Amino acid sequence: MELTFFGAAGEVTGSCHLLEVGGRRVLLDCGMIQGGREAEARNAEPFPFDPASLDAVILSHAHIDHSGRLPQLVRNGFQGRIHTHAATRELARVMLRDAAFLEEKDAEHESRRRARRGQEGVEPAFTRADATAAVRRMRAHQYGQPHEVVPGVTLTLHDAGHILGSATVEVELAEGETRRRVVFSGDLGHRGAPILRDPEPLEQADLVLLESTYGGRNHRDWDATWEELAGILERARHDRGNILIPAFAVGRTQELLYVLDRHYAEWGVDRWQLFLDSPMAIEATEIYARHWQLYDETARQWRGQQANPFKLPNLHFSRTANQSRAINRIHSGAMVIAGSGMCSGGRILHHFKHNLWRRETEVLITGFQARGTPGRALVDGAREIKVWGEPIRVGAKVHTIGGLSAHADSDGLAEWYGRFHGRPPVALVHGEADQRDALAARLGREFDAPILTPGLGERMDLANPERLLPAG
């Protein structure tokens, strides 16, 4: 009975952990590595295990850093089932198709470049057909319903409150006379966040895998966050500029639309032309609208009044490239929500090219920015970034709205872990080293619990989950 950490160990992205129980192999998540060019090149490397040897996969939620390599897994021989929440299956269909399109496009571009040098072309890591095949292998579950994934592994999903369908994964393991309960937090949501319920607390575990994205930092409180947003909108209107919001297509985009709808009159939102410039975000928003039963009580009441809480009177959906280009003819009064969330690609770069150098432009950073991404450079105060190789001066005002994070902060993570009886060992994953180590120090100090910080490839004998074994 063993657990091996193959991703998100000392870094945020690339979530991937392998359970081996009674001769069965079950993977927890299979995510892409995100960041700079060097980090993302690791996605093309072979898996450190044989995909054909896996019996099943459990997917915590649809974000690409948790789901993005599933098509590669299928392409390389995986033939089992992928178990996840029903809403995650819908969102993954959209997100994996988009990821595959980008893979195909990048491979085509690279092949043309090589052809000009007389070299052979390259194949994409996976295709849209592989993405479709991965989604077809998904089996949908609801929160709180136990299901035997394979003999010896029983799965129960719990609401993680991070994005629609996001789950904390509880697995009960049996091998001979040994029984273990492992809880994988997935990505825990920010308490009090718009739309979704707060993360569900659990009390029993023999081992906890806990994310640590913001393990050493607390977010601004919600009232201060709304005041900050209102102030930015007012200043931007006074400066007669545009507002650019790089946002993740799933989760952050829907929260922003919901909040703008709730404060429509109070913040003067009607004075802006709003653009959702992302076909994937448009599809994800339609999925959010359908799954209203997963909202918290406040959002369900608001939906009862509004029918669709994401359909503002002045909101335009930009589905086509021509519709996106037309936005850049507007020099004042446009609020544009576009991907990618870390500014590493997508339509937001077109808007940067036309607006980032302008002093009257406001840029709102509303989510985590991985090291090596243009978004992280903006957060760190860069005065110039490159857009498709062209240097663009940063004349815009850049605001980091940390209070809008979809991740639990240090207080939230400590509170969630503190609900477990008996202070089980906790392995910290999904966090850069400084945030992970800060949370390790806090949990050790407050709870006197065994804290582990696994490195890539390190293993754990679940019969004795208080120590790590070397890789291999």
N, C-alpha and C positions, 0 to 999 in steps of 0.2 A: 504494500500500500504506500505509494510514493507520489509526491508532487514536485514537478520541475518548472522553474520560472524561465520561460523562453521569450519574454517581452515585457515592456513597461517595468523594467527593473533598473532603478536609478534614472529613469526618464519617464516622461508622461505618456508618450504614444506607443503603439505597437503591442497592445494588450494581448497576452498569449501565455496560458499556463496549462500544463499537461498533468492530468490525473491518471494514475495507473492502479487499478484495483482488481485483484483476482484474475489477472490475465487480460482484462479489458482496459482500453485506452480512451479517455474522454478529454477533449480539449475545451478549456474555458476561454472563449473569445479567440479571434484570429484577425488581429487588427493591423492596419498599415502603420508604418513609421512615418511621422511627419516632421518637417523642419526644413533645414537647408538641403541643397543638392546632394551633399555627401551622405546625410542621414537617410534621405529618401532612396538613394541608390541601394541601400540594404534590402529594400523590398524585392529586388530582382534576385537576391541570393536564394539558394535552395533552402527549404525548411530544414531545421535541425532534427527532424524526425520524418519517417515515411508516412505521407498522407494516407496511403492505402492501408496502413496498419491501424488507423483510428477507427473506433467503433461508433463514435458520436461526437458532436460538438454542442456546447451550450453557449448561446450568445446573450450577453447581458443587455445590449441595446444597439441601436442602428448606427451610431456615429462611426465614421470610417476608421478611426484609430482603434476600434474594437471589432469591426466587421469587414474591413476593406480587403483582406487577403483570402476571404472565403472562396471567391471564384478561382483563385490560384490553387487552393486546396483541392477543389473539385477537378480542375484541369490536370492536377498531378496525381489523381487516383483515388481521392476520398469518395466513398460510396455510401456512407452512413447518413443518419438523420441529423439535422441542425435544429435544436430545441430552443424556442424563444417565445416571447410574448406575441400575441396576435397583432398588436399595433406595430411592434418592431418589424414583423414580417412585411407589413405594408410599406413602412418607411425604408426598409432595406432594399426592397424591389426598386425604389426610385434612386436611392443613393448608390447602389452597386452598379446599376445600369449607367449612371453618370460617370462613375469611376472608370468603368470599362471603356466608355466612349473616349475619355481622356487618355487612357492607356493606348488605345488604337490610334488616336490622333498623334500622340507623341512618337509612337513607333513609326508611323508613316512619315512624319517630319524627319526623324533620325535616318530612316532608310533613304530618303531623297538626298539628305546631306552626304551620306556615305556613297551613294551612287555617283555623285559629282566627283568623288575621289577615286572611283573605280573599285569601291569596296562592296561587300555583300550587305544586304539590308538586315534589319532586325525584326523579330516577332514581338508583338505585345506580350506582356506578362500574363494577361488574360483578356478575353474578349467579351462582348455583350452576350454572346451565346453561353459563355462560362458563367456570367452573372445570372442569367436566366436559370441555368442548371442549378446554381447554388440556392436560389430562392425556392425552386421546386423541391429541394431537399428539406426545406424548413417545415417544422411541425409547430403549430401555434398552440400556446397554453394561456391560461388566465392566471392572475395572481392567486396564491393560496391553495392551488390544486396540486397535490403530490402526483408525480408521474415517474414510473420506473424507466429510466433512460436505457440502461442495460442491466443485466443481472448484477446486483451488488451496488448499484448507484441509483438512488431515488432523488429526484429533483423537485424543489418547490420554489417558485418565483415570488418575490415580494416587491412591493412598489418602492423604487429608489428615488422617485421624485425629481429626476434629472432632466429627461425629455420624455415625450410620450412613449409609453411602453417600456421605459427603462426599468431594469430589475436588479435587485439584490438576489444573488443565487445562493440558495441553501441546498447542499447535497448531503444526504445520509449515505455513508459508505459501509459496506459489510464485506469482510474477507475472513473466512473461517470463523473464529470466535471474536475477532476484532471488529469493533464498531466505532466509527468516527463521524462527527458532524462538522462539516467545513462550511463556513459562510464567506462568500466572496461579495464584498460590498458593491462591485461594479462602480459606476460613478454616482456618488450620492448628491442629491440636489441641495440647493440653498434654501433653508427653512424660510417660509413666508414668501417664496417666489410666486410671481403671477401664474395663474392657470392651473398648475398641477398641485397635487397633495404633497405634504411634507414626507421625507423618507420614513418608511415604516421601521420602527425599532424592533430588534430581535433580542432574545435573552439567553439562548442556549447555543453553545458552540464549543468544539474542542480545538478549533483553529479559526482565526479570522484573517482573511486577506482584505486589507483596507487600503483604499486609495489615499493619496497624500498630496494631491495637486496643489492645494493651498494649506499645507500642513503647518506652515509657520506664519500665516497671515490671516487677519480677520477682515471681512468686508465692511464697507460703510453700512450703516443701518438704512432701512428702506425709505424712511421719511427724508433723510439727507440725500439719498440717491434721487428721489423724485424731485426734490428741490434743485439739485444740480442739473438734472435734465431740463427742467423748466427754465432755468437761467440760461443754459446754452441756446435753447430755442429762441429766447427773447433777444439775446445778444446777436445771434445770427440774423434774425429778422432786421435788427437795427443796422447791422453791417451790410445788409443787402447781398448776402452771399448764398452759397449752397451748403447743405449738410450732407456729408458722405458717411455712411454707416456700413463698414465691412461686417457682415454677420453670417454666422453659420446658418445654413439653409434649414436645419432642423433644430428647433428649440429656441434659439435666440431670436430669430426672425418673428416667430409667432408671439413671443413675449413682448417684443417691441410693438407689434401691431395692436395687441391687446391693451397695452399700457397707453398708447396714443389714443385709442378709442375711448378708454376710461377717462382720460383727461382732455378730451377733444376740445371742449369749450374753454376750460380753465387755462390751458396752455396755448390757446390760439392756433391749434393744429389746422383749422380751416383756412388759415392764411398761406398754407404751403401746398405745393403740388407734391404728392407722395408717390414714389415709384418703388415697386417691388420688382427689381431687375434681376430675376433668377428663375428660369423655368423650373429648376428643381425645388426651390423654396416655394414657388406657387403650388406645385403638386403636394409638397409636404403640408402646406397650410390647409389645403383641401382635406387631407387626411386628418389633421388636427381637428378640423371642424366636424368631421364625422364621429370622432371618438370622444364626444363631450362627456360621456359617463365616467371618464378618467379624470375630469377636472376636480378641483377643490370646490367647496360649497359656494364660495363667493363667485367663482367663474361660472358655475352652473346657474346661479341666480342671474348673473349678467347675460348669459346666453338666453335665458328665458325672456329677458327684456329686448335683446338685440337680434335674436334669431341666429345671426352669424357674427361673433365678436371680432372677426378679422376683416370685415367688409366695410371700410370707412368710405364716406361719400366722395372724398377726393383722392382715393387710392387707385393708381393705374398699375395693371399687371403688364410688365414688359416681357413678352414671351419670345419675340423674334430679335435677331441681331439688329435689324433696321429700327425697331422700336427702342432698343437700347442706345443706338447711336444718336437717335433724335433727342435724347435727354441732354446730350452735351451741347445742344444749341441753346439751352437755358442757362443764363448766367446768374440768375438770382431767383430765390424762392423755391428751389427744388430740394426735396429731402429724398435721398436715394439709399435704399437698402439693397446691397448686392454682395455676392460671394466673390472670392472665398473669404472665410472668416479670418484667416491669418494673412490675407493679402498676398498669397503666394501664387495666385492665378485667378482666372475668372474675370467677370465683367467689371469688378471694382477697379481693376488696373486701368481700364479705359477711362474711367471717371477720374482716377488719379492723374492720368496724363493731361486731362483737360482742366483740372481744378486744383491739384495739390500745391501747385506753385503760387496760387492766388492767396493773398493775405486775408481776404474776406471769407474764405472757405473754412468750415469747421469739420473736423474728422472725429467721429465718436468710435473709440475702441471699446467694445462691449463684451469681449470674451478672452479666454486664455490665448496667449501668443507664444508659440514654441520658439526656442532659440534657433537662430539662423533664418527666420522668416522676416519678410519686409514689415509685417505687423509688429514684431518684436523690436525691430529697429526704430519704428515710429514711437513706440512706448518708451524706448530708451533714449529718445531725444535726438535721433539722427536728423541732420539738416539737409540730407540728400539721400534718395534711394534710387535704385535702378528699376525702370519699367521696360521690360523686353530689351535690356542692354543699354537703354538711354537714361542718362542721369537726369533726375527730376528734382529740382530744389523744393524743399518743404517750407513753403511760406504759410501754409494753413496752420490754424490752431488745432492741436491734437489733444483730445481729452480721453483719459482712461477712466471709464465708468465701472470701477471695480465692483460696486454694489450690485451690478446686474449679472454677476457671474452665476452660471448654472451649477457650479460646484459648491459643496459645503466648504466652509472656511475652517480654521483651526478649532474654534469653539464648537462648531457643528460636528466635526469629526470626533472630537473628544467626547462630546455628549452622546453621540450615537454609540461609540464603543463602550462608554460607561454603563450602558443598559445591560451588558452581558454579565450574567452571574459567574462568579468564580474567577473572573479576570483571565480568560483563555489567552494562550500565546497569540500574538498578532504579527503578521508579516506585512510590511508596508510596501506597496507597489504604486505604480501610476503617479510618480512624482519626481521632479528633479531633485538631485541629491540634497541641496540646501533645505528645501521644503520637507522632504522625507525625514532628514536628520532632526529638524526642528520638532516635527511631530513625534518622532521616536523619543526625544528627550522629554517632551511634555507628558506623553503617556506613561513613560517610565516613572516620572516624578509624581504624577497624580494618582496612578493606579498600581504602581509596583508590579506591572505585568511583564512577562517575557516578551521582548520586542526584537524582531528580526528584520534586517534590511537586506533582502536577497539580491545578489548580483546575477547577471545574465548567465543562465545555464546551471545555476546552483539548484540543489535538490533538497528535499525534506522527506525523511521517513515519517509517515503520519502516525506510526505507532509511538514515536517520540518527537512531537512537533515543536520542541523547544530549541532545536539546533539545526543548522544548515550543513549540508554535505557538499563537497566540491563538485564543480561541473564535471559531467562525464560519468 
